Amino acid sequence: MIEIYRNRDSATVGTLQNLLESEGIRTYLRNDSVSRTMVEIPEVYPALCVLDEADVERGVELVRDYIEVPKDETGPELTCPKCGEQSPGTFDACWNCGALLGGGEA
């Protein structure tokens, strides 16, 4: 088991775990409940580990590619025609009310 990524945001670590698992890389999430503590201790932030040493290089590459995606590749934010909330340009439906960002109801 080799740690390849650590972050205080357990949601980010969980997203990356799902990404690696979807690519067939077996993972383990260490310290996943520690982020709920009041005191920040970087050494025990949630950590994503790869179980098979042969998958480490590919796992690191996938994590790096995910993290380094330029923000402008998601496109401009879209304004919901129903509630006026802003959603990322990659969304088809409003995150707030579910209305289609193209104009209809979801």
PyMOL CGO cylinders between C-alpha atoms (Angstrom):
from pymol import cmd
from pymol.cgo import CYLINDER

trace = [
    CYLINDER, 0.00, 0.00, 0.00, 1.56, 3.27, -1.17, 0.3, 1, 1, 1, 1, 1, 1,
    CYLINDER, 1.56, 3.27, -1.17, 0.18, 6.73, -0.41, 0.3, 1, 1, 1, 1, 1, 1,
    CYLINDER, 0.18, 6.73, -0.41, -0.11, 8.86, -3.54, 0.3, 1, 1, 1, 1, 1, 1,
    CYLINDER, -0.11, 8.86, -3.54, -2.28, 11.81, -2.45, 0.3, 1, 1, 1, 1, 1, 1,
    CYLINDER, -2.28, 11.81, -2.45, -3.27, 13.57, 0.77, 0.3, 1, 1, 1, 1, 1, 1,
    CYLINDER, -3.27, 13.57, 0.77, -5.66, 16.47, 1.31, 0.3, 1, 1, 1, 1, 1, 1,
    CYLINDER, -5.66, 16.47, 1.31, -7.69, 17.84, 4.21, 0.3, 1, 1, 1, 1, 1, 1,
    CYLINDER, -7.69, 17.84, 4.21, -10.79, 17.78, 1.98, 0.3, 1, 1, 1, 1, 1, 1,
    CYLINDER, -10.79, 17.78, 1.98, -12.08, 14.23, 2.22, 0.3, 1, 1, 1, 1, 1, 1,
    CYLINDER, -12.08, 14.23, 2.22, -14.49, 14.88, -0.69, 0.3, 1, 1, 1, 1, 1, 1,
    CYLINDER, -14.49, 14.88, -0.69, -11.58, 15.55, -3.03, 0.3, 1, 1, 1, 1, 1, 1,
    CYLINDER, -11.58, 15.55, -3.03, -9.75, 12.47, -1.83, 0.3, 1, 1, 1, 1, 1, 1,
    CYLINDER, -9.75, 12.47, -1.83, -12.94, 10.41, -2.24, 0.3, 1, 1, 1, 1, 1, 1,
    CYLINDER, -12.94, 10.41, -2.24, -13.47, 11.72, -5.77, 0.3, 1, 1, 1, 1, 1, 1,
    CYLINDER, -13.47, 11.72, -5.77, -9.93, 10.73, -6.69, 0.3, 1, 1, 1, 1, 1, 1,
    CYLINDER, -9.93, 10.73, -6.69, -10.45, 7.31, -5.12, 0.3, 1, 1, 1, 1, 1, 1,
    CYLINDER, -10.45, 7.31, -5.12, -13.54, 6.81, -7.30, 0.3, 1, 1, 1, 1, 1, 1,
    CYLINDER, -13.54, 6.81, -7.30, -11.57, 7.92, -10.37, 0.3, 1, 1, 1, 1, 1, 1,
    CYLINDER, -11.57, 7.92, -10.37, -8.80, 5.39, -9.73, 0.3, 1, 1, 1, 1, 1, 1,
    CYLINDER, -8.80, 5.39, -9.73, -11.23, 2.58, -8.88, 0.3, 1, 1, 1, 1, 1, 1,
    CYLINDER, -11.23, 2.58, -8.88, -13.13, 3.26, -12.13, 0.3, 1, 1, 1, 1, 1, 1,
    CYLINDER, -13.13, 3.26, -12.13, -9.82, 2.73, -13.96, 0.3, 1, 1, 1, 1, 1, 1,
    CYLINDER, -9.82, 2.73, -13.96, -9.32, -0.65, -12.28, 0.3, 1, 1, 1, 1, 1, 1,
    CYLINDER, -9.32, -0.65, -12.28, -6.79, 0.56, -9.71, 0.3, 1, 1, 1, 1, 1, 1,
    CYLINDER, -6.79, 0.56, -9.71, -7.45, -0.89, -6.25, 0.3, 1, 1, 1, 1, 1, 1,
    CYLINDER, -7.45, -0.89, -6.25, -7.21, 1.73, -3.51, 0.3, 1, 1, 1, 1, 1, 1,
    CYLINDER, -7.21, 1.73, -3.51, -7.50, 2.27, 0.19, 0.3, 1, 1, 1, 1, 1, 1,
    CYLINDER, -7.50, 2.27, 0.19, -8.58, 5.49, 1.91, 0.3, 1, 1, 1, 1, 1, 1,
    CYLINDER, -8.58, 5.49, 1.91, -6.61, 6.11, 5.10, 0.3, 1, 1, 1, 1, 1, 1,
    CYLINDER, -6.61, 6.11, 5.10, -7.60, 8.64, 7.81, 0.3, 1, 1, 1, 1, 1, 1,
    CYLINDER, -7.60, 8.64, 7.81, -10.95, 9.31, 6.13, 0.3, 1, 1, 1, 1, 1, 1,
    CYLINDER, -10.95, 9.31, 6.13, -12.70, 10.38, 9.35, 0.3, 1, 1, 1, 1, 1, 1,
    CYLINDER, -12.70, 10.38, 9.35, -9.86, 12.53, 10.70, 0.3, 1, 1, 1, 1, 1, 1,
    CYLINDER, -9.86, 12.53, 10.70, -10.90, 15.58, 8.66, 0.3, 1, 1, 1, 1, 1, 1,
    CYLINDER, -10.90, 15.58, 8.66, -13.78, 16.01, 11.05, 0.3, 1, 1, 1, 1, 1, 1,
    CYLINDER, -13.78, 16.01, 11.05, -11.48, 16.96, 13.94, 0.3, 1, 1, 1, 1, 1, 1,
    CYLINDER, -11.48, 16.96, 13.94, -11.28, 20.53, 15.20, 0.3, 1, 1, 1, 1, 1, 1,
    CYLINDER, -11.28, 20.53, 15.20, -7.48, 20.72, 14.98, 0.3, 1, 1, 1, 1, 1, 1,
    CYLINDER, -7.48, 20.72, 14.98, -5.83, 20.45, 11.58, 0.3, 1, 1, 1, 1, 1, 1,
    CYLINDER, -5.83, 20.45, 11.58, -2.96, 17.97, 11.52, 0.3, 1, 1, 1, 1, 1, 1,
    CYLINDER, -2.96, 17.97, 11.52, -1.58, 17.62, 7.96, 0.3, 1, 1, 1, 1, 1, 1,
    CYLINDER, -1.58, 17.62, 7.96, 0.15, 14.34, 8.78, 0.3, 1, 1, 1, 1, 1, 1,
    CYLINDER, 0.15, 14.34, 8.78, -3.23, 12.70, 9.33, 0.3, 1, 1, 1, 1, 1, 1,
    CYLINDER, -3.23, 12.70, 9.33, -5.28, 14.28, 6.55, 0.3, 1, 1, 1, 1, 1, 1,
    CYLINDER, -5.28, 14.28, 6.55, -7.30, 11.79, 4.49, 0.3, 1, 1, 1, 1, 1, 1,
    CYLINDER, -7.30, 11.79, 4.49, -4.85, 9.91, 2.27, 0.3, 1, 1, 1, 1, 1, 1,
    CYLINDER, -4.85, 9.91, 2.27, -5.41, 7.95, -0.92, 0.3, 1, 1, 1, 1, 1, 1,
    CYLINDER, -5.41, 7.95, -0.92, -3.29, 4.82, -1.16, 0.3, 1, 1, 1, 1, 1, 1,
    CYLINDER, -3.29, 4.82, -1.16, -2.79, 2.43, -4.07, 0.3, 1, 1, 1, 1, 1, 1,
    CYLINDER, -2.79, 2.43, -4.07, -2.74, -1.22, -3.05, 0.3, 1, 1, 1, 1, 1, 1,
    CYLINDER, -2.74, -1.22, -3.05, -0.68, -2.66, -5.92, 0.3, 1, 1, 1, 1, 1, 1,
    CYLINDER, -0.68, -2.66, -5.92, 2.79, -1.20, -6.45, 0.3, 1, 1, 1, 1, 1, 1,
    CYLINDER, 2.79, -1.20, -6.45, 2.46, -1.85, -10.20, 0.3, 1, 1, 1, 1, 1, 1,
    CYLINDER, 2.46, -1.85, -10.20, -0.45, 0.64, -10.32, 0.3, 1, 1, 1, 1, 1, 1,
    CYLINDER, -0.45, 0.64, -10.32, 1.28, 3.51, -8.50, 0.3, 1, 1, 1, 1, 1, 1,
    CYLINDER, 1.28, 3.51, -8.50, 2.69, 5.29, -11.55, 0.3, 1, 1, 1, 1, 1, 1,
    CYLINDER, 2.69, 5.29, -11.55, -0.64, 5.20, -13.40, 0.3, 1, 1, 1, 1, 1, 1,
    CYLINDER, -0.64, 5.20, -13.40, -2.50, 6.28, -10.25, 0.3, 1, 1, 1, 1, 1, 1,
    CYLINDER, -2.50, 6.28, -10.25, -0.21, 9.27, -9.75, 0.3, 1, 1, 1, 1, 1, 1,
    CYLINDER, -0.21, 9.27, -9.75, -0.66, 10.20, -13.41, 0.3, 1, 1, 1, 1, 1, 1,
    CYLINDER, -0.66, 10.20, -13.41, -4.46, 10.05, -13.14, 0.3, 1, 1, 1, 1, 1, 1,
    CYLINDER, -4.46, 10.05, -13.14, -4.46, 12.15, -9.96, 0.3, 1, 1, 1, 1, 1, 1,
    CYLINDER, -4.46, 12.15, -9.96, -2.09, 14.71, -11.50, 0.3, 1, 1, 1, 1, 1, 1,
    CYLINDER, -2.09, 14.71, -11.50, -4.18, 14.96, -14.66, 0.3, 1, 1, 1, 1, 1, 1,
    CYLINDER, -4.18, 14.96, -14.66, -7.36, 15.44, -12.64, 0.3, 1, 1, 1, 1, 1, 1,
    CYLINDER, -7.36, 15.44, -12.64, -5.89, 18.10, -10.36, 0.3, 1, 1, 1, 1, 1, 1,
    CYLINDER, -5.89, 18.10, -10.36, -4.07, 20.02, -13.08, 0.3, 1, 1, 1, 1, 1, 1,
    CYLINDER, -4.07, 20.02, -13.08, -7.05, 20.39, -15.45, 0.3, 1, 1, 1, 1, 1, 1,
    CYLINDER, -7.05, 20.39, -15.45, -7.19, 24.10, -16.26, 0.3, 1, 1, 1, 1, 1, 1,
    CYLINDER, -7.19, 24.10, -16.26, -10.32, 25.66, -14.78, 0.3, 1, 1, 1, 1, 1, 1,
    CYLINDER, -10.32, 25.66, -14.78, -11.23, 27.26, -18.11, 0.3, 1, 1, 1, 1, 1, 1,
    CYLINDER, -11.23, 27.26, -18.11, -11.77, 23.81, -19.68, 0.3, 1, 1, 1, 1, 1, 1,
    CYLINDER, -11.77, 23.81, -19.68, -15.05, 23.56, -17.78, 0.3, 1, 1, 1, 1, 1, 1,
    CYLINDER, -15.05, 23.56, -17.78, -16.39, 26.49, -19.78, 0.3, 1, 1, 1, 1, 1, 1,
    CYLINDER, -16.39, 26.49, -19.78, -18.11, 29.56, -18.45, 0.3, 1, 1, 1, 1, 1, 1,
    CYLINDER, -18.11, 29.56, -18.45, -20.51, 29.30, -15.56, 0.3, 1, 1, 1, 1, 1, 1,
    CYLINDER, -20.51, 29.30, -15.56, -24.14, 29.01, -16.59, 0.3, 1, 1, 1, 1, 1, 1,
    CYLINDER, -24.14, 29.01, -16.59, -27.02, 30.88, -14.99, 0.3, 1, 1, 1, 1, 1, 1,
    CYLINDER, -27.02, 30.88, -14.99, -30.10, 28.83, -14.24, 0.3, 1, 1, 1, 1, 1, 1,
    CYLINDER, -30.10, 28.83, -14.24, -33.17, 30.20, -16.06, 0.3, 1, 1, 1, 1, 1, 1,
    CYLINDER, -33.17, 30.20, -16.06, -35.43, 29.07, -13.20, 0.3, 1, 1, 1, 1, 1, 1,
    CYLINDER, -35.43, 29.07, -13.20, -33.67, 30.09, -9.96, 0.3, 1, 1, 1, 1, 1, 1,
    CYLINDER, -33.67, 30.09, -9.96, -30.78, 32.25, -11.19, 0.3, 1, 1, 1, 1, 1, 1,
    CYLINDER, -30.78, 32.25, -11.19, -28.10, 30.16, -9.47, 0.3, 1, 1, 1, 1, 1, 1,
    CYLINDER, -28.10, 30.16, -9.47, -24.67, 29.74, -11.11, 0.3, 1, 1, 1, 1, 1, 1,
    CYLINDER, -24.67, 29.74, -11.11, -23.55, 26.25, -12.15, 0.3, 1, 1, 1, 1, 1, 1,
    CYLINDER, -23.55, 26.25, -12.15, -20.28, 25.05, -13.78, 0.3, 1, 1, 1, 1, 1, 1,
    CYLINDER, -20.28, 25.05, -13.78, -20.30, 25.01, -17.58, 0.3, 1, 1, 1, 1, 1, 1,
    CYLINDER, -20.30, 25.01, -17.58, -20.08, 21.22, -17.61, 0.3, 1, 1, 1, 1, 1, 1,
    CYLINDER, -20.08, 21.22, -17.61, -23.43, 20.78, -15.83, 0.3, 1, 1, 1, 1, 1, 1,
    CYLINDER, -23.43, 20.78, -15.83, -26.56, 19.92, -17.80, 0.3, 1, 1, 1, 1, 1, 1,
    CYLINDER, -26.56, 19.92, -17.80, -28.90, 20.71, -14.92, 0.3, 1, 1, 1, 1, 1, 1,
    CYLINDER, -28.90, 20.71, -14.92, -28.84, 23.29, -12.14, 0.3, 1, 1, 1, 1, 1, 1,
    CYLINDER, -28.84, 23.29, -12.14, -27.22, 21.98, -8.97, 0.3, 1, 1, 1, 1, 1, 1,
    CYLINDER, -27.22, 21.98, -8.97, -29.71, 23.98, -6.90, 0.3, 1, 1, 1, 1, 1, 1,
    CYLINDER, -29.71, 23.98, -6.90, -33.17, 23.34, -8.39, 0.3, 1, 1, 1, 1, 1, 1,
    CYLINDER, -33.17, 23.34, -8.39, -32.55, 20.66, -11.07, 0.3, 1, 1, 1, 1, 1, 1,
    CYLINDER, -32.55, 20.66, -11.07, -33.83, 22.73, -14.00, 0.3, 1, 1, 1, 1, 1, 1,
    CYLINDER, -33.83, 22.73, -14.00, -32.13, 22.05, -17.31, 0.3, 1, 1, 1, 1, 1, 1,
    CYLINDER, -32.13, 22.05, -17.31, -29.59, 24.73, -18.03, 0.3, 1, 1, 1, 1, 1, 1,
    CYLINDER, -29.59, 24.73, -18.03, -30.77, 24.71, -21.64, 0.3, 1, 1, 1, 1, 1, 1,
    CYLINDER, -30.77, 24.71, -21.64, -34.11, 26.09, -20.53, 0.3, 1, 1, 1, 1, 1, 1,
    CYLINDER, -34.11, 26.09, -20.53, -36.51, 23.24, -19.63, 0.3, 1, 1, 1, 1, 1, 1,
    CYLINDER, -36.51, 23.24, -19.63, -37.34, 21.25, -16.50, 0.3, 1, 1, 1, 1, 1, 1,
    CYLINDER, -37.34, 21.25, -16.50, -35.25, 18.27, -15.37, 0.3, 1, 1, 1, 1, 1, 1,
]
cmd.load_cgo(trace, "trace")
